[in-house]
Amino acid sequence: YCMEPTTTLDHSQDEDDEPHQQQDGHSQRAEASSRASPSSTSQSESSSSGWTCEYCTFCNPRAQFLTCEMCQMVRHGTTAERNATTAVQTTPRDAPPSQARVNHASQEDSHERRLIQERFQEMLQLQREMEQSLQFKSPSSSIVPCCSSA
């Protein structure tokens, strides 16, 4: 919370610094608060509703402001800041697969297995036919199958 200032403001420098402050982009509200009399400044600062910016150490008189009036930095510990950090840290999870996708994938797998089995049966049938054709072509061959009894 804001503490009462220990020094008073020198108003003679305010007039000289005015063009410089406007070039820096400070708002007129910030200029007005810096020119305020020490008694009015200390009254607003001594109230428990003010807060001190951790970045520029400016004493902001209104607790409802979420950003510093002087430097526009976000007030630490505010809901807006927590939401901003949570949004950055949260990574979306992958959605669980839908039942339709699971069913489609299992249908594709079963179709692929069926095609493999059919192809295997075709190859087995071709091999049997080839063996039979070799046996009929050369019955007088000296090569005897290992499993036959002669």
SEZA-130508 format. One record per residue: residue number from 1; x, y, z of N, C-alpha, C in turn. Coordinates in nm, 2 decimals. Layout:
N
@num=NUM&nu=X&nv=Y&nw=Z&cau=X&cav=Y&caw=Z&cu=X&cv=Y&cw=Z
...
//
This chain:
150
@num=1&nu=0.08&nv=-0.12&nw=0.00&cau=0.00&cav=0.00&caw=0.00&cu=0.09&cv=0.12&cw=0.00
@num=2&nu=0.03&nv=0.23&nw=-0.04&cau=0.11&cav=0.35&caw=-0.06&cu=0.15&cv=0.42&cw=0.07
@num=3&nu=0.27&nv=0.47&nw=0.07&cau=0.32&cav=0.54&caw=0.19&cu=0.31&cv=0.69&cw=0.17
@num=4&nu=0.30&nv=0.77&nw=0.27&cau=0.30&cav=0.91&caw=0.26&cu=0.44&cv=0.96&cw=0.21
@num=5&nu=0.44&nv=1.06&nw=0.12&cau=0.57&cav=1.11&caw=0.07&cu=0.65&cv=1.18&cw=0.18
@num=6&nu=0.78&nv=1.17&nw=0.17&cau=0.86&cav=1.23&caw=0.27&cu=0.91&cv=1.37&cw=0.23
@num=7&nu=0.90&nv=1.40&nw=0.10&cau=0.95&cav=1.53&caw=0.05&cu=0.83&cv=1.59&cw=-0.02
@num=8&nu=0.83&nv=1.73&nw=-0.03&cau=0.73&cav=1.80&caw=-0.09&cu=0.77&cv=1.82&cw=-0.24
@num=9&nu=0.67&nv=1.85&nw=-0.32&cau=0.70&cav=1.87&caw=-0.46&cu=0.74&cv=2.01&cw=-0.49
@num=10&nu=0.84&nv=2.03&nw=-0.58&cau=0.88&cav=2.16&caw=-0.62&cu=0.81&cv=2.20&cw=-0.74
@num=11&nu=0.72&nv=2.30&nw=-0.73&cau=0.63&cav=2.33&caw=-0.85&cu=0.70&cv=2.42&cw=-0.95
@num=12&nu=0.82&nv=2.48&nw=-0.92&cau=0.89&cav=2.56&caw=-1.01&cu=0.95&cv=2.48&cw=-1.13
@num=13&nu=0.98&nv=2.35&nw=-1.10&cau=1.03&cav=2.26&caw=-1.21&cu=0.92&cv=2.21&cw=-1.29
@num=14&nu=0.80&nv=2.20&nw=-1.25&cau=0.69&cav=2.15&caw=-1.32&cu=0.66&cv=2.22&cw=-1.45
@num=15&nu=0.67&nv=2.36&nw=-1.45&cau=0.65&cav=2.43&caw=-1.57&cu=0.76&cv=2.41&cw=-1.67
@num=16&nu=0.88&nv=2.39&nw=-1.63&cau=0.99&cav=2.37&caw=-1.72&cu=0.98&cv=2.23&cw=-1.78
@num=17&nu=0.94&nv=2.13&nw=-1.70&cau=0.93&cav=1.99&caw=-1.75&cu=0.81&cv=1.96&cw=-1.83
@num=18&nu=0.71&nv=2.05&nw=-1.83&cau=0.58&cav=2.01&caw=-1.89&cu=0.59&cv=1.97&cw=-2.04
@num=19&nu=0.67&nv=2.04&nw=-2.13&cau=0.68&cav=1.99&caw=-2.27&cu=0.75&cv=1.86&cw=-2.27
@num=20&nu=0.85&nv=1.84&nw=-2.19&cau=0.92&cav=1.71&caw=-2.19&cu=0.83&cv=1.59&cw=-2.14
@num=21&nu=0.74&nv=1.62&nw=-2.05&cau=0.65&cav=1.51&caw=-2.00&cu=0.55&cv=1.48&cw=-2.11
@num=22&nu=0.51&nv=1.57&nw=-2.18&cau=0.41&cav=1.54&caw=-2.29&cu=0.48&cv=1.47&cw=-2.40
@num=23&nu=0.61&nv=1.49&nw=-2.43&cau=0.68&cav=1.42&caw=-2.53&cu=0.70&cv=1.27&cw=-2.49
@num=24&nu=0.72&nv=1.25&nw=-2.36&cau=0.73&cav=1.11&caw=-2.31&cu=0.60&cv=1.03&cw=-2.32
@num=25&nu=0.49&nv=1.10&nw=-2.35&cau=0.37&cav=1.02&caw=-2.36&cu=0.29&cv=1.00&cw=-2.24
@num=26&nu=0.33&nv=1.07&nw=-2.13&cau=0.25&cav=1.06&caw=-2.00&cu=0.11&cv=1.12&cw=-2.02
@num=27&nu=0.02&nv=1.06&nw=-1.96&cau=-0.12&cav=1.12&caw=-1.97&cu=-0.13&cv=1.24&cw=-1.89
@num=28&nu=-0.23&nv=1.33&nw=-1.92&cau=-0.25&cav=1.45&caw=-1.85&cu=-0.30&cv=1.42&cw=-1.71
@num=29&nu=-0.36&nv=1.30&nw=-1.69&cau=-0.40&cav=1.26&caw=-1.56&cu=-0.28&cv=1.24&cw=-1.47
@num=30&nu=-0.18&nv=1.18&nw=-1.52&cau=-0.05&cav=1.15&caw=-1.45&cu=0.01&cv=1.29&cw=-1.41
@num=31&nu=0.01&nv=1.38&nw=-1.51&cau=0.07&cav=1.51&caw=-1.48&cu=-0.01&cv=1.58&cw=-1.37
@num=32&nu=-0.14&nv=1.58&nw=-1.38&cau=-0.22&cav=1.64&caw=-1.28&cu=-0.19&cv=1.58&cw=-1.14
@num=33&nu=-0.18&nv=1.45&nw=-1.13&cau=-0.16&cav=1.39&caw=-1.00&cu=-0.02&cv=1.42&cw=-0.95
@num=34&nu=0.08&nv=1.45&nw=-1.04&cau=0.21&cav=1.49&caw=-0.99&cu=0.22&cv=1.63&cw=-0.94
@num=35&nu=0.13&nv=1.72&nw=-0.99&cau=0.12&cav=1.86&caw=-0.95&cu=0.03&cv=1.88&cw=-0.83
@num=36&nu=-0.04&nv=1.78&nw=-0.79&cau=-0.13&cav=1.80&caw=-0.68&cu=-0.06&cv=1.84&cw=-0.56
@num=37&nu=-0.14&nv=1.91&nw=-0.47&cau=-0.07&cav=1.96&caw=-0.35&cu=-0.04&cv=1.84&cw=-0.26
@num=38&nu=0.06&nv=1.86&nw=-0.18&cau=0.10&cav=1.74&caw=-0.09&cu=-0.01&cv=1.70&cw=0.00
@num=39&nu=-0.09&nv=1.79&nw=0.05&cau=-0.20&cav=1.75&caw=0.14&cu=-0.30&cv=1.66&cw=0.07
@num=40&nu=-0.34&nv=1.69&nw=-0.05&cau=-0.44&cav=1.61&caw=-0.12&cu=-0.37&cv=1.48&cw=-0.17
@num=41&nu=-0.25&nv=1.48&nw=-0.20&cau=-0.18&cav=1.36&caw=-0.24&cu=-0.17&cv=1.26&cw=-0.12
@num=42&nu=-0.13&nv=1.32&nw=-0.01&cau=-0.11&cav=1.23&caw=0.11&cu=-0.25&cv=1.17&cw=0.15
@num=43&nu=-0.35&nv=1.25&nw=0.14&cau=-0.48&cav=1.20&caw=0.18&cu=-0.52&cv=1.08&cw=0.09
@num=44&nu=-0.50&nv=1.09&nw=-0.04&cau=-0.54&cav=0.98&caw=-0.13&cu=-0.45&cv=0.86&cw=-0.11
@num=45&nu=-0.32&nv=0.89&nw=-0.09&cau=-0.22&cav=0.78&caw=-0.07&cu=-0.23&cv=0.71&cw=0.06
@num=46&nu=-0.27&nv=0.78&nw=0.16&cau=-0.28&cav=0.72&caw=0.29&cu=-0.40&cv=0.63&cw=0.31
@num=47&nu=-0.50&nv=0.64&nw=0.22&cau=-0.62&cav=0.55&caw=0.22&cu=-0.57&cv=0.41&cw=0.18
@num=48&nu=-0.64&nv=0.32&nw=0.24&cau=-0.60&cav=0.18&caw=0.21&cu=-0.64&cv=0.13&cw=0.07
@num=49&nu=-0.71&nv=0.21&nw=-0.01&cau=-0.75&cav=0.17&caw=-0.14&cu=-0.64&cv=0.18&cw=-0.25
@num=50&nu=-0.53&nv=0.25&nw=-0.22&cau=-0.43&cav=0.27&caw=-0.32&cu=-0.34&cv=0.15&cw=-0.33
@num=51&nu=-0.25&nv=0.15&nw=-0.43&cau=-0.15&cav=0.04&caw=-0.45&cu=-0.03&cv=0.10&cw=-0.52
@num=52&nu=0.08&nv=0.04&nw=-0.49&cau=0.21&cav=0.09&caw=-0.54&cu=0.25&cv=-0.01&cw=-0.66
@num=53&nu=0.29&nv=0.05&nw=-0.77&cau=0.33&cav=-0.02&caw=-0.89&cu=0.47&cv=-0.08&cw=-0.86
@num=54&nu=0.48&nv=-0.21&nw=-0.88&cau=0.61&cav=-0.28&caw=-0.85&cu=0.71&cv=-0.25&cw=-0.96
@num=55&nu=0.67&nv=-0.20&nw=-1.07&cau=0.76&cav=-0.17&caw=-1.18&cu=0.82&cv=-0.03&cw=-1.17
@num=56&nu=0.74&nv=0.08&nw=-1.16&cau=0.79&cav=0.21&caw=-1.15&cu=0.77&cv=0.28&cw=-1.02
@num=57&nu=0.72&nv=0.21&nw=-0.92&cau=0.69&cav=0.25&caw=-0.78&cu=0.60&cv=0.37&cw=-0.77
@num=58&nu=0.52&nv=0.40&nw=-0.87&cau=0.42&cav=0.50&caw=-0.86&cu=0.31&cv=0.46&cw=-0.77
@num=59&nu=0.26&nv=0.55&nw=-0.68&cau=0.15&cav=0.52&caw=-0.59&cu=0.02&cv=0.55&cw=-0.66
@num=60&nu=-0.05&nv=0.44&nw=-0.70&cau=-0.18&cav=0.46&caw=-0.77&cu=-0.29&cv=0.48&cw=-0.66
@num=61&nu=-0.37&nv=0.58&nw=-0.67&cau=-0.47&cav=0.61&caw=-0.57&cu=-0.59&cv=0.52&cw=-0.57
@num=62&nu=-0.62&nv=0.46&nw=-0.69&cau=-0.75&cav=0.38&caw=-0.70&cu=-0.71&cv=0.24&cw=-0.71
@num=63&nu=-0.77&nv=0.16&nw=-0.62&cau=-0.74&cav=0.01&caw=-0.62&cu=-0.81&cv=-0.06&cw=-0.73
@num=64&nu=-0.92&nv=0.00&nw=-0.78&cau=-1.00&cav=-0.07&caw=-0.89&cu=-0.92&cv=-0.06&cw=-1.02
@num=65&nu=-0.82&nv=0.02&nw=-1.04&cau=-0.74&cav=0.03&caw=-1.16&cu=-0.65&cv=-0.09&cw=-1.17
@num=66&nu=-0.66&nv=-0.17&nw=-1.28&cau=-0.58&cav=-0.29&caw=-1.30&cu=-0.44&cv=-0.26&cw=-1.36
@num=67&nu=-0.42&nv=-0.14&nw=-1.41&cau=-0.29&cav=-0.10&caw=-1.47&cu=-0.24&cv=0.03&cw=-1.40
@num=68&nu=-0.11&nv=0.05&nw=-1.40&cau=-0.05&cav=0.17&caw=-1.33&cu=-0.09&cv=0.29&cw=-1.42
@num=69&nu=-0.12&nv=0.40&nw=-1.35&cau=-0.16&cav=0.52&caw=-1.42&cu=-0.03&cv=0.58&cw=-1.49
@num=70&nu=0.08&nv=0.55&nw=-1.43&cau=0.21&cav=0.61&caw=-1.48&cu=0.27&cv=0.53&cw=-1.60
@num=71&nu=0.29&nv=0.40&nw=-1.58&cau=0.37&cav=0.32&caw=-1.67&cu=0.28&cv=0.22&cw=-1.75
@num=72&nu=0.15&nv=0.21&nw=-1.71&cau=0.06&cav=0.12&caw=-1.78&cu=0.09&cv=-0.03&cw=-1.76
@num=73&nu=0.17&nv=-0.06&nw=-1.67&cau=0.20&cav=-0.20&caw=-1.64&cu=0.09&cv=-0.27&cw=-1.56
@num=74&nu=0.06&nv=-0.39&nw=-1.58&cau=-0.05&cav=-0.46&caw=-1.52&cu=-0.01&cv=-0.48&cw=-1.37
@num=75&nu=-0.11&nv=-0.46&nw=-1.29&cau=-0.10&cav=-0.47&caw=-1.14&cu=-0.08&cv=-0.62&cw=-1.11
@num=76&nu=0.03&nv=-0.65&nw=-1.03&cau=0.05&cav=-0.79&caw=-0.99&cu=-0.05&cv=-0.83&cw=-0.89
@num=77&nu=-0.09&nv=-0.96&nw=-0.91&cau=-0.19&cav=-1.02&caw=-0.82&cu=-0.34&cv=-0.99&cw=-0.86
@num=78&nu=-0.36&nv=-0.93&nw=-0.97&cau=-0.50&cav=-0.90&caw=-1.02&cu=-0.55&cv=-1.02&cw=-1.09
@num=79&nu=-0.68&nv=-1.03&nw=-1.10&cau=-0.75&cav=-1.14&caw=-1.18&cu=-0.71&cv=-1.13&cw=-1.32
@num=80&nu=-0.69&nv=-1.02&nw=-1.38&cau=-0.65&cav=-1.01&caw=-1.52&cu=-0.52&cv=-1.07&cw=-1.54
@num=81&nu=-0.42&nv=-1.04&nw=-1.45&cau=-0.29&cav=-1.09&caw=-1.47&cu=-0.29&cv=-1.25&cw=-1.45
@num=82&nu=-0.37&nv=-1.30&nw=-1.35&cau=-0.37&cav=-1.44&caw=-1.33&cu=-0.43&cv=-1.51&cw=-1.46
@num=83&nu=-0.54&nv=-1.45&nw=-1.52&cau=-0.60&cav=-1.50&caw=-1.64&cu=-0.50&cv=-1.50&cw=-1.75
@num=84&nu=-0.42&nv=-1.40&nw=-1.76&cau=-0.32&cav=-1.39&caw=-1.87&cu=-0.22&cv=-1.49&cw=-1.86
@num=85&nu=-0.16&nv=-1.52&nw=-1.74&cau=-0.06&cav=-1.62&caw=-1.72&cu=-0.12&cv=-1.76&cw=-1.73
@num=86&nu=-0.24&nv=-1.78&nw=-1.69&cau=-0.30&cav=-1.91&caw=-1.70&cu=-0.32&cv=-1.94&cw=-1.85
@num=87&nu=-0.37&nv=-1.84&nw=-1.93&cau=-0.39&cav=-1.87&caw=-2.07&cu=-0.26&cv=-1.90&cw=-2.14
@num=88&nu=-0.15&nv=-1.85&nw=-2.10&cau=-0.03&cav=-1.88&caw=-2.17&cu=0.02&cv=-2.01&cw=-2.13
@num=89&nu=0.01&nv=-2.05&nw=-2.00&cau=0.06&cav=-2.18&caw=-1.95&cu=-0.03&cv=-2.30&cw=-1.99
@num=90&nu=-0.15&nv=-2.28&nw=-2.01&cau=-0.24&cav=-2.39&caw=-2.04&cu=-0.22&cv=-2.44&cw=-2.18
@num=91&nu=-0.20&nv=-2.57&nw=-2.20&cau=-0.19&cav=-2.62&caw=-2.33&cu=-0.31&cv=-2.71&cw=-2.36
@num=92&nu=-0.37&nv=-2.70&nw=-2.47&cau=-0.49&cav=-2.78&caw=-2.50&cu=-0.45&cv=-2.93&cw=-2.51
@num=93&nu=-0.54&nv=-3.01&nw=-2.46&cau=-0.52&cav=-3.15&caw=-2.46&cu=-0.58&cv=-3.21&cw=-2.59
@num=94&nu=-0.53&nv=-3.32&nw=-2.63&cau=-0.59&cav=-3.38&caw=-2.75&cu=-0.73&cv=-3.44&cw=-2.71
@num=95&nu=-0.82&nv=-3.42&nw=-2.80&cau=-0.96&cav=-3.47&caw=-2.78&cu=-0.96&cv=-3.62&cw=-2.79
@num=96&nu=-1.03&nv=-3.69&nw=-2.70&cau=-1.04&cav=-3.83&caw=-2.71&cu=-1.10&cv=-3.87&cw=-2.85
@num=97&nu=-1.05&nv=-3.99&nw=-2.90&cau=-1.11&cav=-4.02&caw=-3.03&cu=-1.26&cv=-4.05&cw=-3.02
@num=98&nu=-1.33&nv=-4.01&nw=-3.12&cau=-1.47&cav=-4.04&caw=-3.11&cu=-1.50&cv=-4.18&cw=-3.14
@num=99&nu=-1.62&nv=-4.23&nw=-3.10&cau=-1.65&cav=-4.37&caw=-3.12&cu=-1.66&cv=-4.40&cw=-3.27
@num=100&nu=-1.70&nv=-4.31&nw=-3.35&cau=-1.71&cav=-4.33&caw=-3.49&cu=-1.57&cv=-4.35&cw=-3.55
@num=101&nu=-1.47&nv=-4.28&nw=-3.51&cau=-1.34&cav=-4.30&caw=-3.56&cu=-1.28&cv=-4.43&cw=-3.51
@num=102&nu=-1.31&nv=-4.47&nw=-3.39&cau=-1.26&cav=-4.60&caw=-3.34&cu=-1.33&cv=-4.71&cw=-3.42
@num=103&nu=-1.46&nv=-4.70&nw=-3.44&cau=-1.52&cav=-4.80&caw=-3.52&cu=-1.47&cv=-4.81&cw=-3.66
@num=104&nu=-1.45&nv=-4.69&nw=-3.72&cau=-1.39&cav=-4.69&caw=-3.86&cu=-1.25&cv=-4.75&cw=-3.87
@num=105&nu=-1.17&nv=-4.72&nw=-3.77&cau=-1.03&cav=-4.77&caw=-3.76&cu=-1.04&cv=-4.93&cw=-3.74
@num=106&nu=-1.12&nv=-4.97&nw=-3.66&cau=-1.13&cav=-5.12&caw=-3.64&cu=-1.19&cv=-5.19&cw=-3.76
@num=107&nu=-1.28&nv=-5.12&nw=-3.83&cau=-1.33&cav=-5.18&caw=-3.96&cu=-1.22&cv=-5.19&cw=-4.06
@num=108&nu=-1.14&nv=-5.08&nw=-4.07&cau=-1.02&cav=-5.08&caw=-4.16&cu=-0.92&cv=-5.19&cw=-4.13
@num=109&nu=-0.90&nv=-5.21&nw=-4.00&cau=-0.81&cav=-5.32&caw=-3.96&cu=-0.86&cv=-5.45&cw=-3.99
@num=110&nu=-0.99&nv=-5.48&nw=-3.97&cau=-1.04&cav=-5.61&caw=-4.00&cu=-1.05&cv=-5.63&cw=-4.15
@num=111&nu=-1.07&nv=-5.53&nw=-4.23&cau=-1.07&cav=-5.54&caw=-4.37&cu=-0.93&cv=-5.58&cw=-4.42
@num=112&nu=-0.83&nv=-5.51&nw=-4.36&cau=-0.69&cav=-5.54&caw=-4.40&cu=-0.65&cv=-5.68&cw=-4.37
@num=113&nu=-0.69&nv=-5.73&nw=-4.25&cau=-0.66&cav=-5.87&caw=-4.21&cu=-0.73&cv=-5.97&cw=-4.30
@num=114&nu=-0.85&nv=-5.94&nw=-4.34&cau=-0.92&cav=-6.03&caw=-4.43&cu=-0.85&cv=-6.03&cw=-4.57
@num=115&nu=-0.81&nv=-5.92&nw=-4.62&cau=-0.73&cav=-5.91&caw=-4.75&cu=-0.60&cv=-5.99&cw=-4.74
@num=116&nu=-0.53&nv=-5.98&nw=-4.63&cau=-0.41&cav=-6.05&caw=-4.61&cu=-0.44&cv=-6.20&cw=-4.61
@num=117&nu=-0.54&nv=-6.25&nw=-4.54&cau=-0.57&cav=-6.39&caw=-4.53&cu=-0.61&cv=-6.44&cw=-4.67
@num=118&nu=-0.69&nv=-6.36&nw=-4.75&cau=-0.73&cav=-6.40&caw=-4.88&cu=-0.60&cv=-6.42&cw=-4.97
@num=119&nu=-0.51&nv=-6.32&nw=-4.96&cau=-0.39&cav=-6.33&caw=-5.04&cu=-0.30&cv=-6.45&cw=-5.00
@num=120&nu=-0.30&nv=-6.48&nw=-4.87&cau=-0.22&cav=-6.59&caw=-4.83&cu=-0.28&cv=-6.72&cw=-4.88
@num=121&nu=-0.41&nv=-6.73&nw=-4.88&cau=-0.48&cav=-6.85&caw=-4.93&cu=-0.46&cv=-6.87&cw=-5.08
@num=122&nu=-0.46&nv=-6.75&nw=-5.16&cau=-0.43&cav=-6.76&caw=-5.30&cu=-0.29&cv=-6.81&cw=-5.33
@num=123&nu=-0.19&nv=-6.76&nw=-5.25&cau=-0.05&cav=-6.80&caw=-5.27&cu=-0.03&cv=-6.95&cw=-5.23
@num=124&nu=-0.10&nv=-6.99&nw=-5.13&cau=-0.09&cav=-7.13&caw=-5.09&cu=-0.15&cv=-7.22&cw=-5.20
@num=125&nu=-0.27&nv=-7.18&nw=-5.26&cau=-0.33&cav=-7.26&caw=-5.36&cu=-0.24&cv=-7.26&cw=-5.49
@num=126&nu=-0.18&nv=-7.15&nw=-5.52&cau=-0.08&cav=-7.15&caw=-5.64&cu=0.03&cv=-7.24&cw=-5.61
@num=127&nu=0.08&nv=-7.24&nw=-5.49&cau=0.20&cav=-7.33&caw=-5.46&cu=0.15&cv=-7.48&cw=-5.48
@num=128&nu=0.04&nv=-7.52&nw=-5.43&cau=-0.01&cav=-7.66&caw=-5.44&cu=-0.03&cv=-7.69&cw=-5.59
@num=129&nu=-0.09&nv=-7.60&nw=-5.67&cau=-0.11&cav=-7.63&caw=-5.81&cu=0.03&cv=-7.65&cw=-5.88
@num=130&nu=0.12&nv=-7.57&nw=-5.84&cau=0.26&cav=-7.58&caw=-5.91&cu=0.32&cv=-7.71&cw=-5.87
@num=131&nu=0.31&nv=-7.75&nw=-5.75&cau=0.37&cav=-7.88&caw=-5.71&cu=0.30&cv=-8.00&cw=-5.78
@num=132&nu=0.17&nv=-7.99&nw=-5.80&cau=0.09&cav=-8.10&caw=-5.87&cu=0.13&cv=-8.10&cw=-6.01
@num=133&nu=0.15&nv=-7.99&nw=-6.08&cau=0.19&cav=-7.98&caw=-6.22&cu=0.33&cv=-8.04&cw=-6.24
@num=134&nu=0.41&nv=-8.02&nw=-6.15&cau=0.55&cav=-8.07&caw=-6.16&cu=0.55&cv=-8.23&cw=-6.14
@num=135&nu=0.46&nv=-8.28&nw=-6.06&cau=0.45&cav=-8.42&caw=-6.04&cu=0.40&cv=-8.49&cw=-6.17
@num=136&nu=0.30&nv=-8.43&nw=-6.24&cau=0.24&cav=-8.49&caw=-6.36&cu=0.34&cv=-8.48&cw=-6.48
@num=137&nu=0.42&nv=-8.38&nw=-6.48&cau=0.51&cav=-8.36&caw=-6.60&cu=0.62&cv=-8.46&cw=-6.60
@num=138&nu=0.68&nv=-8.49&nw=-6.48&cau=0.79&cav=-8.58&caw=-6.48&cu=0.77&cv=-8.69&cw=-6.38
@num=139&nu=0.69&nv=-8.79&nw=-6.42&cau=0.67&cav=-8.90&caw=-6.33&cu=0.79&cv=-9.00&cw=-6.33
@num=140&nu=0.88&nv=-9.00&nw=-6.43&cau=0.99&cav=-9.08&caw=-6.43&cu=1.11&cv=-9.02&cw=-6.37
@num=141&nu=1.09&nv=-8.90&nw=-6.31&cau=1.21&cav=-8.83&caw=-6.26&cu=1.26&cv=-8.91&cw=-6.14
@num=142&nu=1.39&nv=-8.89&nw=-6.12&cau=1.45&cav=-8.96&caw=-6.01&cu=1.44&cv=-8.88&cw=-5.88
@num=143&nu=1.38&nv=-8.76&nw=-5.88&cau=1.36&cav=-8.69&caw=-5.76&cu=1.23&cv=-8.74&cw=-5.70
@num=144&nu=1.24&nv=-8.78&nw=-5.58&cau=1.12&cav=-8.83&caw=-5.50&cu=1.09&cv=-8.73&cw=-5.39
@num=145&nu=0.96&nv=-8.70&nw=-5.38&cau=0.93&cav=-8.61&caw=-5.27&cu=0.96&cv=-8.68&cw=-5.13
@num=146&nu=1.00&nv=-8.60&nw=-5.04&cau=1.05&cav=-8.65&caw=-4.91&cu=0.94&cv=-8.72&cw=-4.83
@num=147&nu=0.82&nv=-8.68&nw=-4.85&cau=0.71&cav=-8.73&caw=-4.77&cu=0.64&cv=-8.85&cw=-4.83
@num=148&nu=0.67&nv=-8.89&nw=-4.95&cau=0.60&cav=-9.00&caw=-5.01&cu=0.67&cv=-9.13&cw=-4.98
@num=149&nu=0.59&nv=-9.24&nw=-4.97&cau=0.65&cav=-9.37&caw=-4.95&cu=0.66&cv=-9.44&cw=-5.08
@num=150&nu=0.78&nv=-9.49&nw=-5.11&cau=0.80&cav=-9.56&caw=-5.24&cu=0.81&cv=-9.71&cw=-5.23
//
